[in-house]
Amino acid sequence: METYSTLRLLADSWGLLAMTAFFIGAVIFAFRPGSRAIADDAAQIPFKDD
């Protein structure tokens, strides 16, 4: 049971920090300057065959 407690403590502390950092990185990546053209192009992919 000691291993479980250690892994649980690690996941509770560092796991939350890693998920928060990933979320902030994803938001910065999505809203970076110059990404609007790429996002608009990706949004039009379903309609390119029409």
PDBQT receptor file of N, H, CA, C and O in Angstrom, charges set to zero:
ATOM      1  N   MET A   1       0.816  -1.196   0.000  1.00  0.00    +0.000 N 
ATOM      2  CA  MET A   1       0.000   0.000   0.000  1.00  0.00    +0.000 C 
ATOM      3  C   MET A   1       0.858   1.258   0.000  1.00  0.00    +0.000 C 
ATOM      4  O   MET A   1       0.371   2.338  -0.333  1.00  0.00    +0.000 OA
ATOM      5  N   GLU A   2       2.104   1.131   0.363  1.00  0.00    +0.000 N 
ATOM      6  H   GLU A   2       2.499   0.253   0.633  1.00  0.00    +0.000 HD
ATOM      7  CA  GLU A   2       2.984   2.296   0.404  1.00  0.00    +0.000 C 
ATOM      8  C   GLU A   2       3.238   2.849  -1.008  1.00  0.00    +0.000 C 
ATOM      9  O   GLU A   2       3.295   4.065  -1.195  1.00  0.00    +0.000 OA
ATOM     10  N   THR A   3       3.390   1.970  -1.986  1.00  0.00    +0.000 N 
ATOM     11  H   THR A   3       3.344   0.983  -1.834  1.00  0.00    +0.000 HD
ATOM     12  CA  THR A   3       3.610   2.414  -3.359  1.00  0.00    +0.000 C 
ATOM     13  C   THR A   3       2.395   3.175  -3.874  1.00  0.00    +0.000 C 
ATOM     14  O   THR A   3       2.531   4.202  -4.539  1.00  0.00    +0.000 OA
ATOM     15  N   TYR A   4       1.214   2.666  -3.564  1.00  0.00    +0.000 N 
ATOM     16  H   TYR A   4       1.103   1.832  -3.024  1.00  0.00    +0.000 HD
ATOM     17  CA  TYR A   4      -0.011   3.344  -3.997  1.00  0.00    +0.000 C 
ATOM     18  C   TYR A   4      -0.087   4.747  -3.419  1.00  0.00    +0.000 C 
ATOM     19  O   TYR A   4      -0.414   5.696  -4.132  1.00  0.00    +0.000 OA
ATOM     20  N   SER A   5       0.209   4.883  -2.145  1.00  0.00    +0.000 N 
ATOM     21  H   SER A   5       0.474   4.112  -1.566  1.00  0.00    +0.000 HD
ATOM     22  CA  SER A   5       0.148   6.197  -1.496  1.00  0.00    +0.000 C 
ATOM     23  C   SER A   5       1.151   7.164  -2.105  1.00  0.00    +0.000 C 
ATOM     24  O   SER A   5       0.855   8.344  -2.291  1.00  0.00    +0.000 OA
ATOM     25  N   THR A   6       2.322   6.664  -2.408  1.00  0.00    +0.000 N 
ATOM     26  H   THR A   6       2.563   5.705  -2.257  1.00  0.00    +0.000 HD
ATOM     27  CA  THR A   6       3.351   7.520  -3.010  1.00  0.00    +0.000 C 
ATOM     28  C   THR A   6       2.935   7.969  -4.407  1.00  0.00    +0.000 C 
ATOM     29  O   THR A   6       3.073   9.143  -4.752  1.00  0.00    +0.000 OA
ATOM     30  N   LEU A   7       2.428   7.041  -5.207  1.00  0.00    +0.000 N 
ATOM     31  H   LEU A   7       2.315   6.088  -4.926  1.00  0.00    +0.000 HD
ATOM     32  CA  LEU A   7       1.994   7.400  -6.558  1.00  0.00    +0.000 C 
ATOM     33  C   LEU A   7       0.793   8.333  -6.523  1.00  0.00    +0.000 C 
ATOM     34  O   LEU A   7       0.675   9.230  -7.357  1.00  0.00    +0.000 OA
ATOM     35  N   ARG A   8      -0.090   8.125  -5.568  1.00  0.00    +0.000 N 
ATOM     36  H   ARG A   8       0.006   7.397  -4.890  1.00  0.00    +0.000 HD
ATOM     37  CA  ARG A   8      -1.259   9.000  -5.438  1.00  0.00    +0.000 C 
ATOM     38  C   ARG A   8      -0.833  10.421  -5.070  1.00  0.00    +0.000 C 
ATOM     39  O   ARG A   8      -1.366  11.386  -5.619  1.00  0.00    +0.000 OA
ATOM     40  N   LEU A   9       0.102  10.557  -4.167  1.00  0.00    +0.000 N 
ATOM     41  H   LEU A   9       0.535   9.773  -3.721  1.00  0.00    +0.000 HD
ATOM     42  CA  LEU A   9       0.608  11.868  -3.773  1.00  0.00    +0.000 C 
ATOM     43  C   LEU A   9       1.294  12.552  -4.955  1.00  0.00    +0.000 C 
ATOM     44  O   LEU A   9       1.121  13.752  -5.168  1.00  0.00    +0.000 OA
ATOM     45  N   LEU A  10       2.067  11.793  -5.715  1.00  0.00    +0.000 N 
ATOM     46  H   LEU A  10       2.208  10.818  -5.542  1.00  0.00    +0.000 HD
ATOM     47  CA  LEU A  10       2.748  12.341  -6.879  1.00  0.00    +0.000 C 
ATOM     48  C   LEU A  10       1.747  12.807  -7.931  1.00  0.00    +0.000 C 
ATOM     49  O   LEU A  10       1.905  13.882  -8.510  1.00  0.00    +0.000 OA
ATOM     50  N   ALA A  11       0.727  12.007  -8.175  1.00  0.00    +0.000 N 
ATOM     51  H   ALA A  11       0.598  11.134  -7.705  1.00  0.00    +0.000 HD
ATOM     52  CA  ALA A  11      -0.285  12.377  -9.168  1.00  0.00    +0.000 C 
ATOM     53  C   ALA A  11      -1.090  13.586  -8.716  1.00  0.00    +0.000 C 
ATOM     54  O   ALA A  11      -1.430  14.441  -9.533  1.00  0.00    +0.000 OA
ATOM     55  N   ASP A  12      -1.393  13.667  -7.444  1.00  0.00    +0.000 N 
ATOM     56  H   ASP A  12      -1.117  12.972  -6.780  1.00  0.00    +0.000 HD
ATOM     57  CA  ASP A  12      -2.171  14.798  -6.934  1.00  0.00    +0.000 C 
ATOM     58  C   ASP A  12      -1.414  16.113  -7.043  1.00  0.00    +0.000 C 
ATOM     59  O   ASP A  12      -2.018  17.148  -7.325  1.00  0.00    +0.000 OA
ATOM     60  N   SER A  13      -0.124  16.093  -6.829  1.00  0.00    +0.000 N 
ATOM     61  H   SER A  13       0.366  15.252  -6.600  1.00  0.00    +0.000 HD
ATOM     62  CA  SER A  13       0.627  17.343  -6.839  1.00  0.00    +0.000 C 
ATOM     63  C   SER A  13       1.207  17.643  -8.217  1.00  0.00    +0.000 C 
ATOM     64  O   SER A  13       0.838  18.645  -8.830  1.00  0.00    +0.000 OA
ATOM     65  N   TRP A  14       2.096  16.809  -8.710  1.00  0.00    +0.000 N 
ATOM     66  H   TRP A  14       2.396  15.995  -8.212  1.00  0.00    +0.000 HD
ATOM     67  CA  TRP A  14       2.769  17.075  -9.972  1.00  0.00    +0.000 C 
ATOM     68  C   TRP A  14       1.862  16.840 -11.166  1.00  0.00    +0.000 C 
ATOM     69  O   TRP A  14       2.029  17.487 -12.200  1.00  0.00    +0.000 OA
ATOM     70  N   GLY A  15       0.916  15.936 -11.049  1.00  0.00    +0.000 N 
ATOM     71  H   GLY A  15       0.781  15.410 -10.209  1.00  0.00    +0.000 HD
ATOM     72  CA  GLY A  15      -0.022  15.702 -12.144  1.00  0.00    +0.000 C 
ATOM     73  C   GLY A  15      -0.873  16.927 -12.420  1.00  0.00    +0.000 C 
ATOM     74  O   GLY A  15      -1.087  17.297 -13.574  1.00  0.00    +0.000 OA
ATOM     75  N   LEU A  16      -1.356  17.551 -11.363  1.00  0.00    +0.000 N 
ATOM     76  H   LEU A  16      -1.182  17.250 -10.426  1.00  0.00    +0.000 HD
ATOM     77  CA  LEU A  16      -2.145  18.772 -11.516  1.00  0.00    +0.000 C 
ATOM     78  C   LEU A  16      -1.306  19.888 -12.119  1.00  0.00    +0.000 C 
ATOM     79  O   LEU A  16      -1.784  20.637 -12.971  1.00  0.00    +0.000 OA
ATOM     80  N   LEU A  17      -0.077  20.001 -11.687  1.00  0.00    +0.000 N 
ATOM     81  H   LEU A  17       0.311  19.393 -10.995  1.00  0.00    +0.000 HD
ATOM     82  CA  LEU A  17       0.818  21.024 -12.234  1.00  0.00    +0.000 C 
ATOM     83  C   LEU A  17       1.080  20.767 -13.724  1.00  0.00    +0.000 C 
ATOM     84  O   LEU A  17       1.087  21.709 -14.517  1.00  0.00    +0.000 OA
ATOM     85  N   ALA A  18       1.294  19.515 -14.111  1.00  0.00    +0.000 N 
ATOM     86  H   ALA A  18       1.288  18.749 -13.467  1.00  0.00    +0.000 HD
ATOM     87  CA  ALA A  18       1.549  19.176 -15.512  1.00  0.00    +0.000 C 
ATOM     88  C   ALA A  18       0.315  19.452 -16.371  1.00  0.00    +0.000 C 
ATOM     89  O   ALA A  18       0.444  19.978 -17.476  1.00  0.00    +0.000 OA
ATOM     90  N   MET A  19      -0.872  19.106 -15.884  1.00  0.00    +0.000 N 
ATOM     91  H   MET A  19      -0.977  18.678 -14.986  1.00  0.00    +0.000 HD
ATOM     92  CA  MET A  19      -2.091  19.362 -16.654  1.00  0.00    +0.000 C 
ATOM     93  C   MET A  19      -2.348  20.856 -16.797  1.00  0.00    +0.000 C 
ATOM     94  O   MET A  19      -2.800  21.305 -17.851  1.00  0.00    +0.000 OA
ATOM     95  N   THR A  20      -2.071  21.626 -15.765  1.00  0.00    +0.000 N 
ATOM     96  H   THR A  20      -1.705  21.261 -14.908  1.00  0.00    +0.000 HD
ATOM     97  CA  THR A  20      -2.240  23.075 -15.826  1.00  0.00    +0.000 C 
ATOM     98  C   THR A  20      -1.269  23.688 -16.836  1.00  0.00    +0.000 C 
ATOM     99  O   THR A  20      -1.646  24.559 -17.620  1.00  0.00    +0.000 OA
ATOM    100  N   ALA A  21      -0.032  23.231 -16.810  1.00  0.00    +0.000 N 
ATOM    101  H   ALA A  21       0.274  22.523 -16.174  1.00  0.00    +0.000 HD
ATOM    102  CA  ALA A  21       0.962  23.735 -17.757  1.00  0.00    +0.000 C 
ATOM    103  C   ALA A  21       0.576  23.378 -19.189  1.00  0.00    +0.000 C 
ATOM    104  O   ALA A  21       0.743  24.195 -20.096  1.00  0.00    +0.000 OA
ATOM    105  N   PHE A  22       0.063  22.167 -19.402  1.00  0.00    +0.000 N 
ATOM    106  H   PHE A  22      -0.073  21.504 -18.665  1.00  0.00    +0.000 HD
ATOM    107  CA  PHE A  22      -0.374  21.760 -20.735  1.00  0.00    +0.000 C 
ATOM    108  C   PHE A  22      -1.537  22.632 -21.207  1.00  0.00    +0.000 C 
ATOM    109  O   PHE A  22      -1.560  23.055 -22.363  1.00  0.00    +0.000 OA
ATOM    110  N   PHE A  23      -2.501  22.904 -20.325  1.00  0.00    +0.000 N 
ATOM    111  H   PHE A  23      -2.482  22.561 -19.386  1.00  0.00    +0.000 HD
ATOM    112  CA  PHE A  23      -3.644  23.735 -20.687  1.00  0.00    +0.000 C 
ATOM    113  C   PHE A  23      -3.206  25.147 -21.064  1.00  0.00    +0.000 C 
ATOM    114  O   PHE A  23      -3.659  25.692 -22.070  1.00  0.00    +0.000 OA
ATOM    115  N   ILE A  24      -2.338  25.729 -20.270  1.00  0.00    +0.000 N 
ATOM    116  H   ILE A  24      -1.970  25.286 -19.452  1.00  0.00    +0.000 HD
ATOM    117  CA  ILE A  24      -1.850  27.084 -20.562  1.00  0.00    +0.000 C 
ATOM    118  C   ILE A  24      -1.086  27.096 -21.881  1.00  0.00    +0.000 C 
ATOM    119  O   ILE A  24      -1.224  28.029 -22.671  1.00  0.00    +0.000 OA
ATOM    120  N   GLY A  25      -0.282  26.063 -22.119  1.00  0.00    +0.000 N 
ATOM    121  H   GLY A  25      -0.170  25.305 -21.477  1.00  0.00    +0.000 HD
ATOM    122  CA  GLY A  25       0.447  25.964 -23.381  1.00  0.00    +0.000 C 
ATOM    123  C   GLY A  25      -0.488  25.831 -24.569  1.00  0.00    +0.000 C 
ATOM    124  O   GLY A  25      -0.245  26.432 -25.616  1.00  0.00    +0.000 OA
ATOM    125  N   ALA A  26      -1.560  25.051 -24.424  1.00  0.00    +0.000 N 
ATOM    126  H   ALA A  26      -1.757  24.563 -23.573  1.00  0.00    +0.000 HD
ATOM    127  CA  ALA A  26      -2.521  24.886 -25.517  1.00  0.00    +0.000 C 
ATOM    128  C   ALA A  26      -3.251  26.193 -25.813  1.00  0.00    +0.000 C 
ATOM    129  O   ALA A  26      -3.495  26.519 -26.975  1.00  0.00    +0.000 OA
ATOM    130  N   VAL A  27      -3.594  26.932 -24.778  1.00  0.00    +0.000 N 
ATOM    131  H   VAL A  27      -3.395  26.667 -23.835  1.00  0.00    +0.000 HD
ATOM    132  CA  VAL A  27      -4.267  28.221 -24.977  1.00  0.00    +0.000 C 
ATOM    133  C   VAL A  27      -3.333  29.212 -25.665  1.00  0.00    +0.000 C 
ATOM    134  O   VAL A  27      -3.740  29.924 -26.583  1.00  0.00    +0.000 OA
ATOM    135  N   ILE A  28      -2.093  29.253 -25.223  1.00  0.00    +0.000 N 
ATOM    136  H   ILE A  28      -1.761  28.675 -24.478  1.00  0.00    +0.000 HD
ATOM    137  CA  ILE A  28      -1.129  30.156 -25.865  1.00  0.00    +0.000 C 
ATOM    138  C   ILE A  28      -0.911  29.751 -27.318  1.00  0.00    +0.000 C 
ATOM    139  O   ILE A  28      -0.815  30.616 -28.189  1.00  0.00    +0.000 OA
ATOM    140  N   PHE A  29      -0.831  28.450 -27.593  1.00  0.00    +0.000 N 
ATOM    141  H   PHE A  29      -0.909  27.747 -26.885  1.00  0.00    +0.000 HD
ATOM    142  CA  PHE A  29      -0.653  27.965 -28.965  1.00  0.00    +0.000 C 
ATOM    143  C   PHE A  29      -1.843  28.341 -29.838  1.00  0.00    +0.000 C 
ATOM    144  O   PHE A  29      -1.669  28.737 -30.991  1.00  0.00    +0.000 OA
ATOM    145  N   ALA A  30      -3.050  28.219 -29.295  1.00  0.00    +0.000 N 
ATOM    146  H   ALA A  30      -3.191  27.898 -28.359  1.00  0.00    +0.000 HD
ATOM    147  CA  ALA A  30      -4.247  28.504 -30.088  1.00  0.00    +0.000 C 
ATOM    148  C   ALA A  30      -4.413  29.991 -30.369  1.00  0.00    +0.000 C 
ATOM    149  O   ALA A  30      -4.911  30.365 -31.431  1.00  0.00    +0.000 OA
ATOM    150  N   PHE A  31      -4.010  30.831 -29.449  1.00  0.00    +0.000 N 
ATOM    151  H   PHE A  31      -3.605  30.527 -28.586  1.00  0.00    +0.000 HD
ATOM    152  CA  PHE A  31      -4.221  32.266 -29.608  1.00  0.00    +0.000 C 
ATOM    153  C   PHE A  31      -2.962  33.038 -29.962  1.00  0.00    +0.000 C 
ATOM    154  O   PHE A  31      -2.911  34.255 -29.782  1.00  0.00    +0.000 OA
ATOM    155  N   ARG A  32      -1.952  32.351 -30.460  1.00  0.00    +0.000 N 
ATOM    156  H   ARG A  32      -1.993  31.363 -30.606  1.00  0.00    +0.000 HD
ATOM    157  CA  ARG A  32      -0.716  33.042 -30.836  1.00  0.00    +0.000 C 
ATOM    158  C   ARG A  32      -0.961  33.875 -32.092  1.00  0.00    +0.000 C 
ATOM    159  O   ARG A  32      -1.865  33.573 -32.871  1.00  0.00    +0.000 OA
ATOM    160  N   PRO A  33      -0.166  34.914 -32.290  1.00  0.00    +0.000 N 
ATOM    161  CA  PRO A  33      -0.331  35.744 -33.485  1.00  0.00    +0.000 C 
ATOM    162  C   PRO A  33      -0.060  34.928 -34.753  1.00  0.00    +0.000 C 
ATOM    163  O   PRO A  33       0.889  34.146 -34.805  1.00  0.00    +0.000 OA
ATOM    164  N   GLY A  34      -0.875  35.113 -35.741  1.00  0.00    +0.000 N 
ATOM    165  H   GLY A  34      -1.646  35.749 -35.699  1.00  0.00    +0.000 HD
ATOM    166  CA  GLY A  34      -0.685  34.426 -37.005  1.00  0.00    +0.000 C 
ATOM    167  C   GLY A  34      -1.386  33.090 -37.115  1.00  0.00    +0.000 C 
ATOM    168  O   GLY A  34      -1.307  32.447 -38.161  1.00  0.00    +0.000 OA
ATOM    169  N   SER A  35      -2.065  32.651 -36.079  1.00  0.00    +0.000 N 
ATOM    170  H   SER A  35      -2.130  33.173 -35.228  1.00  0.00    +0.000 HD
ATOM    171  CA  SER A  35      -2.709  31.342 -36.147  1.00  0.00    +0.000 C 
ATOM    172  C   SER A  35      -4.116  31.413 -36.731  1.00  0.00    +0.000 C 
ATOM    173  O   SER A  35      -4.722  30.377 -37.003  1.00  0.00    +0.000 OA
ATOM    174  N   ARG A  36      -4.635  32.606 -36.923  1.00  0.00    +0.000 N 
ATOM    175  H   ARG A  36      -4.142  33.448 -36.701  1.00  0.00    +0.000 HD
ATOM    176  CA  ARG A  36      -6.000  32.729 -37.457  1.00  0.00    +0.000 C 
ATOM    177  C   ARG A  36      -6.099  32.158 -38.872  1.00  0.00    +0.000 C 
ATOM    178  O   ARG A  36      -7.080  31.490 -39.199  1.00  0.00    +0.000 OA
ATOM    179  N   ALA A  37      -5.113  32.407 -39.696  1.00  0.00    +0.000 N 
ATOM    180  H   ALA A  37      -4.316  32.950 -39.431  1.00  0.00    +0.000 HD
ATOM    181  CA  ALA A  37      -5.154  31.899 -41.070  1.00  0.00    +0.000 C 
ATOM    182  C   ALA A  37      -5.114  30.368 -41.081  1.00  0.00    +0.000 C 
ATOM    183  O   ALA A  37      -5.819  29.735 -41.868  1.00  0.00    +0.000 OA
ATOM    184  N   ILE A  38      -4.312  29.788 -40.232  1.00  0.00    +0.000 N 
ATOM    185  H   ILE A  38      -3.740  30.302 -39.593  1.00  0.00    +0.000 HD
ATOM    186  CA  ILE A  38      -4.223  28.324 -40.153  1.00  0.00    +0.000 C 
ATOM    187  C   ILE A  38      -5.537  27.742 -39.648  1.00  0.00    +0.000 C 
ATOM    188  O   ILE A  38      -6.003  26.724 -40.159  1.00  0.00    +0.000 OA
ATOM    189  N   ALA A  39      -6.131  28.377 -38.656  1.00  0.00    +0.000 N 
ATOM    190  H   ALA A  39      -5.752  29.204 -38.240  1.00  0.00    +0.000 HD
ATOM    191  CA  ALA A  39      -7.397  27.890 -38.108  1.00  0.00    +0.000 C 
ATOM    192  C   ALA A  39      -8.527  28.040 -39.123  1.00  0.00    +0.000 C 
ATOM    193  O   ALA A  39      -9.376  27.154 -39.233  1.00  0.00    +0.000 OA
ATOM    194  N   ASP A  40      -8.550  29.133 -39.854  1.00  0.00    +0.000 N 
ATOM    195  H   ASP A  40      -7.861  29.852 -39.763  1.00  0.00    +0.000 HD
ATOM    196  CA  ASP A  40      -9.578  29.316 -40.884  1.00  0.00    +0.000 C 
ATOM    197  C   ASP A  40      -9.434  28.281 -41.995  1.00  0.00    +0.000 C 
ATOM    198  O   ASP A  40     -10.432  27.765 -42.497  1.00  0.00    +0.000 OA
ATOM    199  N   ASP A  41      -8.206  27.981 -42.375  1.00  0.00    +0.000 N 
ATOM    200  H   ASP A  41      -7.396  28.400 -41.967  1.00  0.00    +0.000 HD
ATOM    201  CA  ASP A  41      -7.969  26.958 -43.396  1.00  0.00    +0.000 C 
ATOM    202  C   ASP A  41      -8.414  25.581 -42.902  1.00  0.00    +0.000 C 
ATOM    203  O   ASP A  41      -9.015  24.819 -43.659  1.00  0.00    +0.000 OA
ATOM    204  N   ALA A  42      -8.129  25.263 -41.662  1.00  0.00    +0.000 N 
ATOM    205  H   ALA A  42      -7.640  25.882 -41.048  1.00  0.00    +0.000 HD
ATOM    206  CA  ALA A  42      -8.544  23.976 -41.099  1.00  0.00    +0.000 C 
ATOM    207  C   ALA A  42     -10.064  23.895 -40.973  1.00  0.00    +0.000 C 
ATOM    208  O   ALA A  42     -10.637  22.814 -41.110  1.00  0.00    +0.000 OA
ATOM    209  N   ALA A  43     -10.716  25.016 -40.716  1.00  0.00    +0.000 N 
ATOM    210  H   ALA A  43     -10.251  25.894 -40.605  1.00  0.00    +0.000 HD
ATOM    211  CA  ALA A  43     -12.174  25.023 -40.579  1.00  0.00    +0.000 C 
ATOM    212  C   ALA A  43     -12.867  24.779 -41.916  1.00  0.00    +0.000 C 
ATOM    213  O   ALA A  43     -14.008  24.317 -41.942  1.00  0.00    +0.000 OA
ATOM    214  N   GLN A  44     -12.203  25.078 -43.013  1.00  0.00    +0.000 N 
ATOM    215  H   GLN A  44     -11.276  25.454 -42.992  1.00  0.00    +0.000 HD
ATOM    216  CA  GLN A  44     -12.802  24.908 -44.327  1.00  0.00    +0.000 C 
ATOM    217  C   GLN A  44     -12.576  23.531 -44.938  1.00  0.00    +0.000 C 
ATOM    218  O   GLN A  44     -13.081  23.264 -46.029  1.00  0.00    +0.000 OA
ATOM    219  N   ILE A  45     -11.832  22.646 -44.271  1.00  0.00    +0.000 N 
ATOM    220  H   ILE A  45     -11.422  22.863 -43.385  1.00  0.00    +0.000 HD
ATOM    221  CA  ILE A  45     -11.533  21.319 -44.808  1.00  0.00    +0.000 C 
ATOM    222  C   ILE A  45     -12.784  20.526 -45.171  1.00  0.00    +0.000 C 
ATOM    223  O   ILE A  45     -12.799  19.919 -46.242  1.00  0.00    +0.000 OA
ATOM    224  N   PRO A  46     -13.850  20.489 -44.338  1.00  0.00    +0.000 N 
ATOM    225  CA  PRO A  46     -15.030  19.697 -44.737  1.00  0.00    +0.000 C 
ATOM    226  C   PRO A  46     -15.715  20.214 -45.988  1.00  0.00    +0.000 C 
ATOM    227  O   PRO A  46     -16.422  19.453 -46.649  1.00  0.00    +0.000 OA
ATOM    228  N   PHE A  47     -15.534  21.466 -46.332  1.00  0.00    +0.000 N 
ATOM    229  H   PHE A  47     -14.960  22.084 -45.794  1.00  0.00    +0.000 HD
ATOM    230  CA  PHE A  47     -16.247  22.063 -47.456  1.00  0.00    +0.000 C 
ATOM    231  C   PHE A  47     -15.407  22.098 -48.735  1.00  0.00    +0.000 C 
ATOM    232  O   PHE A  47     -15.887  22.596 -49.752  1.00  0.00    +0.000 OA
ATOM    233  N   LYS A  48     -14.191  21.596 -48.723  1.00  0.00    +0.000 N 
ATOM    234  H   LYS A  48     -13.801  21.192 -47.896  1.00  0.00    +0.000 HD
ATOM    235  CA  LYS A  48     -13.311  21.695 -49.891  1.00  0.00    +0.000 C 
ATOM    236  C   LYS A  48     -13.775  20.797 -51.034  1.00  0.00    +0.000 C 
ATOM    237  O   LYS A  48     -13.456  21.090 -52.186  1.00  0.00    +0.000 OA
ATOM    238  N   ASP A  49     -14.506  19.728 -50.773  1.00  0.00    +0.000 N 
ATOM    239  H   ASP A  49     -14.765  19.490 -49.837  1.00  0.00    +0.000 HD
ATOM    240  CA  ASP A  49     -14.948  18.836 -51.838  1.00  0.00    +0.000 C 
ATOM    241  C   ASP A  49     -16.189  19.359 -52.549  1.00  0.00    +0.000 C 
ATOM    242  O   ASP A  49     -16.532  18.876 -53.627  1.00  0.00    +0.000 OA
ATOM    243  N   ASP A  50     -16.857  20.328 -51.967  1.00  0.00    +0.000 N 
ATOM    244  H   ASP A  50     -16.579  20.721 -51.091  1.00  0.00    +0.000 HD
ATOM    245  CA  ASP A  50     -18.094  20.843 -52.585  1.00  0.00    +0.000 C 
ATOM    246  C   ASP A  50     -17.817  21.775 -53.732  1.00  0.00    +0.000 C 
ATOM    247  O   ASP A  50     -18.750  22.287 -54.350  1.00  0.00    +0.000 OA
TER     248      ASP A  50
